[in-house]
């Protein structure tokens, strides 16, 4: 089992924790600035796309205010979905998120197999 865990160190996953086990604004901000923004910039540059992106999030208390959540140059920003919109987008929640997870897992497995 320990050999399986030692390989997990190389997975493209960031791990954060806090005392209560909940996502909080500090963790979200750190993830956004240190991981999300650089990865999005790298992806956009690799595809020769404009360096502009929007991360859409719900209005969970763990998400900091929109005006503080942006890249240094302001080209990658966070925007909130309207409050109480989750019931209206539930079908999207089911289909889009499920498809994204399946696609991510498939690509991750393929990358790991080819290493």
Secondary structure, 3 states (H helix, E strand, C coil): CHHHHHHHCCCCCCCCCCCCCCCCHHHHHHHHHHHHHHHHHHHHHHCCCCCCEEEEECCCCCCCCHHHCECCCCCEEEEECCCCCHHHHHHHHHHHHHHHHHHHHHHHHHHHHHC
